Amino acid sequence: MKRSTIWILTVVMAIALLGLLAMQIVYLEKMVNMRNSQFSEIVMRSMYNVSTMLEQNETKYFLDKDLAEAEQSYSGIVQNSFSFNDPYDAPIDTTLNTEDPAKLRPANRNTLKDLNDSYQQKQEILKGQYLYQKSLLNEVILTILNHSSDRPIQERADSATVESYLRSELEFNGLTLPFEFAIESRANGIVYKTNGYSPMSQEDIYRQTLFPNDPKNKQNTLCVTFPNKSDYIFSSVKFLVPSLIFTFLLLGVFLYTISVAFKQKKLVEIKNDFINNMTHEFKTPISSISIAAQMLNDDSVRKSPEMLKHVSTVINDETKRLRFQVEKVLQLSLFDRKSGTVRLEEEDANANIYSVINTFNLKVEKYGGHITANLDAEDPIVNVDRMHFTNVIFNLLDNAIKYRREDVPLELVVSTINPDDDHIQITVADNGIGMKREDLKKIFEKFYRVSTGNRHDVKGFGLGLAYVQKMIDLFGGSIRAESEVNRGSKFIITLPLYK
């Protein structure tokens, strides 16, 4: 698959997944806002009803008070008002009167007159009672308007009553969440509060003015908070969380798949470069051996001992070169499969490094260079595989020669010290072409090779430093690199001492 095709698929899938994720987040946000609005509406409606009930309690209080006082003051007057002679209470004469009926008519007229007077008297009394009750109500209203705010708020809205009203109203509206409340005075601050009243911010407080007809400087506010409000809101929208989790999981799998695709693409490119480079590396010694073999078929060469020795030397050197390249490939593949092929034993690091330097000295002098050995470690005994430890130092020195600068003589410095009682530090430094910072992060990866510009004499598979790090890890140590372009490179190895 082409890289451009991978990028197109990546962009399309990324837009689709990000769009889906954005829609879910927006929907979740709207759901939370809607739940908050519903919650606030329920709370404010309940608090308004509590305020109304407290006002009704206030009115009832003053009515009861004024009625009690009125009953005491006017009880005598009301009793006297209802004391009159009822004509029906007069004694009835049951004696049969045989007188002329005409003589009885004046007596009947008097009786009707008395009844009429009695009725009018009762009407006047009822009218007086009505006017009295009306004046009593007016008096109560004036008292509420003028003197109700003088009562302490603790009496007008005691905590037990407020809590009871709040709980019943909230439960009636379907909200059974625990709450805390306080009464706050405009002039004096908080008058009283429940033990758990400690709002995190002003946004968490719901407010309702109590007795709004009071003067503004004497007004009080009911403040209510819900400590578990966030949990309540989340519980109402938590059914959306699994969909978000699955979307994030899908996004993660998509990113991982794209990453694997690009890595596979990179590995294919590296494999092609490796095959091309390996072909070139193998082609040179094979060509040399082939030419030497053809020369051996020449009778003149076979008759000349010097030429025969030269040809055999070429065959031997090129065979060694070919074997060395094959071993480098096999070493890394072997240690990718298992790590049990090393034989750790007690070795003198200074002695092994000195032996490698002596072997390499001629090769360095060939390029007009010089190796300086500062083997100052007082305790050089380490637990390593001798062959592989030698190959590690050899690879570092070989890289220093490959990446030398043409304009200055090659200078190599190999040193050992004991940074502490438990470790030895080995440093291999050169004055070569150096590396960029981005290359330093990748030089220990398999098949990675630092770009050398227009130089074509630097050969290799990109396996040397990967092999070095693999061996150092197996020895229980660590390796790091420091480098500057055109200033040289430094490789620092730290190994535990043999105990």
C-alpha positions as CSV (number, residue, x, y, z in Angstrom):
1,M,0.0,0.0,0.0
2,K,1.3,3.4,-0.9
3,R,2.1,5.9,1.8
4,S,-0.3,8.4,0.2
5,T,-3.1,5.9,0.4
6,I,-2.4,5.3,4.1
7,W,-2.5,9.0,4.7
8,I,-5.8,9.4,2.9
9,L,-7.4,6.6,4.9
10,T,-5.9,8.1,8.1
11,V,-7.4,11.5,7.5
12,V,-10.8,10.2,6.5
13,M,-11.0,7.9,9.6
14,A,-9.7,10.6,11.9
15,I,-12.3,13.1,10.7
16,A,-15.1,10.5,11.1
17,L,-14.0,9.4,14.6
18,L,-13.3,13.0,15.8
19,G,-16.7,14.1,14.5
20,L,-18.5,11.2,16.3
21,L,-16.6,12.0,19.5
22,A,-17.4,15.7,19.2
23,M,-21.1,15.0,18.7
24,Q,-21.2,12.8,21.8
25,I,-19.4,15.4,23.9
26,V,-21.8,18.1,22.7
27,Y,-24.8,15.9,23.5
28,L,-23.4,15.0,26.9
29,E,-22.8,18.7,27.6
30,K,-26.4,19.6,26.6
31,M,-27.8,16.8,28.7
32,V,-25.8,18.0,31.7
33,N,-27.1,21.6,31.2
34,M,-30.6,20.4,30.8
35,R,-30.4,18.3,34.1
36,N,-28.9,21.4,35.8
37,S,-31.8,23.5,34.6
38,Q,-34.4,21.0,35.8
39,F,-32.7,20.7,39.1
40,S,-32.6,24.4,39.6
41,E,-36.2,24.8,38.6
42,I,-37.3,22.2,41.1
43,V,-35.3,23.7,43.9
44,M,-36.4,27.3,43.3
45,R,-40.1,26.3,43.1
46,S,-39.8,24.4,46.3
47,M,-38.0,27.3,48.0
48,Y,-40.7,29.7,46.8
49,N,-43.4,27.5,48.3
50,V,-41.5,27.4,51.6
51,S,-41.4,31.2,51.6
52,T,-45.2,31.3,50.9
53,M,-45.9,28.9,53.8
54,L,-43.8,31.0,56.1
55,E,-45.8,34.1,55.2
56,Q,-49.0,32.3,55.8
57,N,-47.7,31.2,59.2
58,E,-46.9,34.9,59.9
59,T,-50.5,36.0,59.0
60,K,-52.0,33.2,61.2
61,Y,-49.8,34.3,64.1
62,F,-51.0,37.9,64.0
63,L,-54.6,36.8,63.5
64,D,-54.5,34.5,66.5
65,K,-52.8,37.2,68.6
66,D,-55.3,40.0,67.7
67,L,-58.4,37.7,68.1
68,A,-57.2,36.7,71.6
69,E,-56.8,40.3,72.6
70,A,-60.1,41.2,71.1
71,E,-61.9,38.4,72.9
72,Q,-60.6,39.6,76.2
73,S,-61.4,43.3,75.6
74,Y,-64.9,43.0,74.1
75,S,-66.3,39.9,75.7
76,G,-68.6,41.9,78.0
77,I,-69.8,44.2,75.3
78,V,-70.7,41.3,73.0
79,Q,-72.6,39.6,75.8
80,N,-74.6,42.7,76.6
81,S,-75.4,43.2,73.0
82,F,-77.2,39.9,72.9
83,S,-79.3,40.5,76.1
84,F,-82.9,41.5,75.1
85,N,-86.5,40.4,76.1
86,D,-87.9,37.9,73.7
87,P,-91.7,38.2,73.5
88,Y,-91.9,34.5,73.0
89,D,-90.6,34.0,76.5
90,A,-93.7,35.7,78.1
91,P,-96.1,33.4,79.9
92,I,-98.9,32.1,77.8
93,D,-102.5,32.4,79.1
94,T,-104.3,29.2,78.3
95,T,-107.7,30.4,79.8
96,L,-110.5,30.5,77.3
97,N,-111.5,34.1,76.8
98,T,-115.2,34.5,75.9
99,E,-115.1,38.1,75.4
100,D,-115.7,39.8,72.1
101,P,-113.0,39.0,69.6
102,A,-112.8,42.7,68.6
103,K,-111.4,43.4,72.0
104,L,-108.4,41.0,71.4
105,R,-107.1,42.9,68.3
106,P,-105.1,45.6,70.1
107,A,-103.1,42.9,72.0
108,N,-102.1,41.1,68.7
109,R,-100.9,44.4,67.2
110,N,-98.6,45.0,70.2
111,T,-97.2,41.5,69.8
112,L,-96.3,42.0,66.1
113,K,-94.7,45.3,66.9
114,D,-92.5,43.7,69.5
115,L,-91.4,41.0,67.1
116,N,-90.5,43.6,64.5
117,D,-88.4,45.6,67.0
118,S,-86.6,42.4,68.1
119,Y,-85.7,41.6,64.5
120,Q,-84.3,45.0,63.8
121,Q,-82.3,44.9,67.0
122,K,-80.7,41.6,65.9
123,Q,-79.9,43.1,62.5
124,E,-78.1,45.9,64.1
125,I,-76.1,43.5,66.3
126,L,-75.0,41.4,63.3
127,K,-74.1,44.6,61.4
128,G,-72.0,45.7,64.3
129,Q,-70.3,42.3,64.5
130,Y,-69.4,42.5,60.7
131,L,-68.0,46.0,61.1
132,Y,-66.0,44.8,64.1
133,Q,-64.5,41.8,62.2
134,K,-63.7,44.0,59.3
135,S,-61.9,46.5,61.4
136,L,-60.1,43.6,63.2
137,L,-58.8,42.3,59.9
138,N,-57.7,45.8,58.8
139,E,-55.9,46.1,62.1
140,V,-54.1,42.8,61.6
141,I,-53.0,43.7,58.1
142,L,-51.7,47.0,59.3
143,T,-49.9,45.3,62.1
144,I,-48.3,42.8,59.7
145,L,-47.2,45.6,57.4
146,N,-45.8,47.8,60.1
147,H,-44.5,45.5,62.8
148,S,-43.9,42.0,61.4
149,S,-40.3,42.8,60.4
150,D,-39.5,43.7,64.0
151,R,-39.8,40.1,65.1
152,P,-36.6,38.1,65.1
153,I,-36.1,35.9,62.1
154,Q,-35.5,32.9,64.4
155,E,-39.1,33.2,65.5
156,R,-40.6,33.9,62.1
157,A,-38.7,31.1,60.4
158,D,-37.2,28.7,63.0
159,S,-34.8,26.1,61.6
160,A,-37.0,23.0,62.4
161,T,-39.9,24.5,60.5
162,V,-37.8,25.6,57.5
163,E,-36.1,22.2,57.3
164,S,-39.5,20.4,57.5
165,Y,-41.1,22.5,54.8
166,L,-38.0,22.2,52.5
167,R,-37.8,18.5,52.8
168,S,-41.6,18.0,52.2
169,E,-41.6,20.3,49.2
170,L,-38.5,18.8,47.6
171,E,-39.8,15.3,48.1
172,F,-43.2,16.4,46.6
173,N,-41.2,17.5,43.5
174,G,-39.3,14.2,43.3
175,L,-36.0,15.4,44.7
176,T,-34.8,13.3,47.7
177,L,-31.2,14.6,47.7
178,P,-29.6,15.6,51.1
179,F,-29.4,19.4,51.5
180,E,-27.9,22.0,53.8
181,F,-29.3,25.5,54.4
182,A,-28.8,28.8,56.1
183,I,-30.7,32.1,56.8
184,E,-28.7,35.1,55.7
185,S,-29.5,38.6,56.8
186,R,-28.8,41.6,54.5
187,A,-27.5,43.5,57.4
188,N,-25.8,40.9,59.7
189,G,-24.8,38.1,57.4
190,I,-25.6,34.5,58.3
191,V,-28.1,34.3,61.2
192,Y,-28.0,30.6,61.5
193,K,-27.0,27.5,59.5
194,T,-26.9,23.8,59.5
195,N,-23.7,22.0,60.5
196,G,-22.9,20.8,57.0
197,Y,-23.5,24.2,55.3
198,S,-20.1,25.0,53.6
199,P,-20.6,25.8,49.9
200,M,-17.6,25.5,47.6
201,S,-18.6,28.6,45.6
202,Q,-21.4,31.1,45.3
203,E,-22.7,29.2,42.2
204,D,-23.6,26.2,44.4
205,I,-26.0,28.3,46.5
206,Y,-29.7,28.6,45.7
207,R,-31.3,31.8,47.2
208,Q,-34.9,32.8,48.0
209,T,-36.0,36.0,49.7
210,L,-38.1,35.4,52.8
211,F,-41.0,37.9,53.6
212,P,-40.3,40.0,50.5
213,N,-42.6,42.8,51.8
214,D,-40.1,43.6,54.6
215,P,-38.0,46.7,54.3
216,K,-34.9,46.0,52.2
217,N,-32.5,46.6,55.1
218,K,-34.4,44.0,57.2
219,Q,-34.8,41.4,54.5
220,N,-33.6,37.8,55.0
221,T,-32.6,35.2,52.4
222,L,-32.9,31.4,52.5
223,C,-29.7,29.8,51.1
224,V,-29.7,26.1,50.2
225,T,-26.9,23.9,49.0
226,F,-26.7,20.3,47.8
227,P,-23.3,18.6,48.6
228,N,-24.1,15.6,46.3
229,K,-25.5,17.6,43.4
230,S,-22.6,16.7,41.1
231,D,-23.1,13.0,41.8
232,Y,-26.8,13.4,41.2
233,I,-26.3,15.1,37.9
234,F,-23.7,12.6,36.8
235,S,-25.9,9.6,37.7
236,S,-28.6,11.0,35.5
237,V,-26.4,11.1,32.4
238,K,-24.0,8.2,33.2
239,F,-25.7,6.0,30.6
240,L,-23.8,8.1,28.0
241,V,-20.3,7.3,29.5
242,P,-20.0,3.8,28.0
243,S,-20.5,5.2,24.5
244,L,-17.7,7.7,25.1
245,I,-15.5,4.9,26.4
246,F,-16.1,2.8,23.4
247,T,-15.5,5.7,21.1
248,F,-12.1,6.5,22.8
249,L,-11.3,2.8,22.6
250,L,-12.1,2.8,18.9
251,L,-10.0,5.9,18.4
252,G,-7.1,4.3,20.3
253,V,-7.3,1.1,18.2
254,F,-7.4,3.2,15.1
255,L,-4.3,5.2,16.1
256,Y,-2.5,2.0,17.0
257,T,-3.4,0.4,13.6
258,I,-2.2,3.4,11.7
259,S,1.0,3.4,13.8
260,V,1.5,-0.3,12.9
261,A,0.8,0.4,9.3
262,F,3.5,3.2,9.1
263,K,5.9,1.0,11.1
264,Q,5.4,-1.9,8.6
265,K,5.8,0.5,5.7
266,K,9.1,1.7,7.3
267,L,10.2,-1.8,7.9
268,V,9.6,-2.7,4.3
269,E,11.7,0.3,3.3
270,I,14.4,-0.6,5.8
271,K,14.4,-4.2,4.5
272,N,14.8,-3.1,0.9
273,D,17.7,-0.8,2.0
274,F,19.2,-3.6,4.0
275,I,19.1,-6.1,1.1
276,N,20.6,-3.5,-1.3
277,N,23.3,-2.6,1.2
278,M,24.0,-6.3,2.0
279,T,24.2,-7.1,-1.7
280,H,26.8,-4.3,-2.1
281,E,28.7,-5.4,0.9
282,F,28.8,-9.0,-0.2
283,K,29.5,-8.2,-3.9
284,T,32.8,-6.5,-3.2
285,P,34.6,-9.4,-1.4
286,I,33.0,-11.9,-3.7
287,S,34.3,-10.0,-6.7
288,S,37.8,-9.8,-5.2
289,I,37.8,-13.6,-4.5
290,S,36.5,-14.2,-8.0
291,I,39.3,-12.1,-9.5
292,A,41.9,-13.8,-7.3
293,A,40.6,-17.2,-8.4
294,Q,40.9,-16.3,-12.0
295,M,44.5,-15.1,-11.4
296,L,45.3,-18.5,-9.9
297,N,44.4,-20.1,-13.2
298,D,47.2,-18.1,-14.9
299,D,50.4,-20.1,-15.1
300,S,52.6,-17.1,-14.7
301,V,50.9,-16.3,-11.4
302,R,51.3,-19.9,-10.1
303,K,55.0,-19.8,-11.1
304,S,55.6,-16.6,-9.2
305,P,55.8,-17.2,-5.4
306,E,55.3,-13.5,-4.7
307,M,52.2,-13.2,-6.8
308,L,50.9,-16.5,-5.4
309,K,51.4,-15.2,-1.9
310,H,49.7,-11.9,-2.8
311,V,46.7,-13.6,-4.3
312,S,46.3,-16.0,-1.4
313,T,46.5,-13.0,1.0
314,V,43.7,-11.2,-0.9
315,I,41.5,-14.3,-0.8
316,N,42.1,-14.7,2.9
317,D,41.4,-11.1,3.7
318,E,38.2,-10.9,1.6
319,T,37.0,-14.2,3.1
320,K,37.5,-12.8,6.6
321,R,35.7,-9.6,5.6
322,L,32.8,-11.7,4.2
323,R,32.6,-13.9,7.3
324,F,32.7,-10.8,9.5
325,Q,29.7,-9.3,7.7
326,V,27.8,-12.6,7.9
327,E,28.5,-12.9,11.6
328,K,27.2,-9.4,12.3
329,V,23.9,-10.3,10.7
330,L,23.7,-13.6,12.5
331,Q,24.6,-12.2,15.9
332,L,21.7,-9.9,16.0
333,S,19.2,-12.4,14.7
334,L,20.5,-14.9,17.3
335,F,20.1,-12.5,20.2
336,D,16.6,-11.5,19.1
337,R,15.5,-15.1,19.6
338,K,17.2,-15.9,22.9
339,S,19.6,-14.4,25.4
340,G,21.1,-17.6,26.8
341,T,24.1,-17.8,24.4
342,V,26.4,-15.6,26.5
343,R,28.8,-17.1,28.9
344,L,29.4,-14.5,31.7
345,E,32.7,-14.8,33.5
346,E,35.2,-12.7,35.4
347,E,37.2,-10.4,33.0
348,D,39.6,-7.6,33.3
349,A,38.1,-4.7,31.3
350,N,41.4,-2.8,31.1
351,A,43.2,-5.8,29.7
352,N,40.5,-6.6,27.1
353,I,40.3,-3.0,26.0
354,Y,44.1,-2.7,25.7
355,S,44.2,-5.8,23.6
356,V,41.6,-4.4,21.2
357,I,43.5,-1.0,21.0
358,N,46.7,-2.8,20.0
359,T,44.9,-4.7,17.3
360,F,43.3,-1.5,16.0
361,N,46.4,0.7,16.3
362,L,47.7,-0.2,12.8
363,K,44.3,0.5,11.2
364,V,44.1,3.9,12.8
365,E,47.7,4.8,11.9
366,K,46.8,3.9,8.3
367,Y,44.5,6.9,8.2
368,G,47.0,9.1,10.0
369,G,45.3,8.9,13.3
370,H,46.2,8.1,16.9
371,I,44.6,6.2,19.8
372,T,45.0,7.5,23.3
373,A,44.3,5.0,26.1
374,N,43.6,6.3,29.6
375,L,42.8,3.1,31.4
376,D,42.6,4.5,35.0
377,A,40.0,2.3,36.6
378,E,41.4,0.9,39.8
379,D,38.9,-1.9,39.9
380,P,38.4,-3.2,36.3
381,I,36.9,-6.6,37.0
382,V,33.5,-7.1,35.3
383,N,31.2,-10.1,34.7
384,V,30.9,-10.3,30.9
385,D,31.3,-12.6,27.9
386,R,34.8,-12.0,26.7
387,M,34.2,-12.5,23.0
388,H,31.1,-10.2,22.9
389,F,32.7,-7.6,25.1
390,T,35.7,-7.5,22.7
391,N,33.2,-7.1,19.8
392,V,31.5,-4.2,21.6
393,I,34.7,-2.2,21.8
394,F,35.7,-3.2,18.3
395,N,32.4,-1.9,16.9
396,L,32.7,1.4,18.6
397,L,36.3,1.9,17.3
398,D,35.3,0.7,13.8
399,N,32.5,3.3,13.7
400,A,34.9,6.0,14.8
401,I,37.1,5.2,11.8
402,K,34.1,5.0,9.4
403,Y,32.7,8.4,10.4
404,R,36.0,10.3,10.6
405,R,36.6,13.7,9.2
406,E,38.8,14.0,6.1
407,D,40.1,17.5,7.0
408,V,41.7,16.6,10.4
409,P,43.7,13.7,11.7
410,L,41.7,11.0,13.5
411,E,42.0,11.2,17.3
412,L,40.5,8.4,19.4
413,V,40.4,8.5,23.2
414,V,39.5,5.3,25.2
415,S,39.3,5.7,29.0
416,T,38.1,3.8,32.0
417,I,37.3,5.1,35.5
418,N,35.4,3.9,38.6
419,P,32.5,6.5,39.1
420,D,31.6,4.7,42.4
421,D,32.5,1.5,44.2
422,D,30.1,-0.7,42.2
423,H,30.6,0.3,38.6
424,I,33.2,0.9,35.9
425,Q,32.7,3.6,33.2
426,I,34.2,3.0,29.7
427,T,34.3,6.0,27.3
428,V,35.2,5.9,23.6
429,A,35.5,9.4,22.1
430,D,36.5,10.6,18.6
431,N,36.7,13.9,16.6
432,G,34.7,12.7,13.7
433,I,31.8,14.1,11.8
434,G,29.4,13.8,14.8
435,M,25.6,13.4,14.7
436,K,22.5,15.6,14.9
437,R,20.3,15.5,18.0
438,E,17.5,13.7,16.2
439,D,20.0,11.0,15.1
440,L,21.1,10.3,18.7
441,K,17.6,9.1,19.6
442,K,17.7,6.4,16.9
443,I,21.3,5.2,16.5
444,F,20.6,2.1,18.7
445,E,17.7,0.9,16.5
446,K,18.2,-2.0,14.2
447,F,19.0,-1.0,10.5
448,Y,19.2,2.7,11.3
449,R,22.1,4.4,9.7
450,V,23.1,8.1,10.1
451,S,23.1,10.0,6.9
452,T,26.7,10.8,5.8
453,G,25.9,13.3,3.0
454,N,27.8,12.7,-0.2
455,R,30.2,10.2,1.3
456,H,30.0,6.7,-0.3
457,D,32.8,4.9,1.5
458,V,30.8,4.3,4.6
459,K,29.4,0.8,4.4
460,G,27.3,-1.3,6.8
461,F,23.9,-2.7,7.7
462,G,23.0,-0.5,10.6
463,L,23.4,-3.4,13.0
464,G,26.6,-2.5,14.9
465,L,25.2,-0.2,17.5
466,A,22.1,-2.3,17.9
467,Y,24.3,-5.2,18.7
468,V,26.4,-3.1,21.1
469,Q,23.3,-2.0,23.1
470,K,22.0,-5.6,23.1
471,M,25.2,-6.9,24.6
472,I,25.5,-4.1,27.2
473,D,22.0,-4.8,28.3
474,L,22.8,-8.5,28.7
475,F,25.8,-7.6,30.8
476,G,23.5,-5.6,33.1
477,G,24.9,-2.2,32.1
478,S,23.8,0.8,30.1
479,I,25.1,2.9,27.2
480,R,24.5,6.5,26.1
481,A,25.8,8.7,23.3
482,E,26.9,12.4,23.2
483,S,27.6,14.1,19.9
484,E,27.9,17.4,18.1
485,V,28.1,17.9,14.3
486,N,31.7,18.3,13.2
487,R,32.9,18.0,16.8
488,G,32.9,14.3,17.3
489,S,31.0,11.7,19.3
490,K,31.4,10.1,22.7
491,F,29.9,6.7,23.8
492,I,29.8,6.1,27.5
493,I,29.3,2.5,28.8
494,T,28.6,1.8,32.5
495,L,28.9,-1.8,33.7
496,P,28.5,-3.3,37.2
497,L,31.7,-4.6,38.8
498,Y,32.2,-8.3,39.5
499,K,31.3,-9.1,43.1
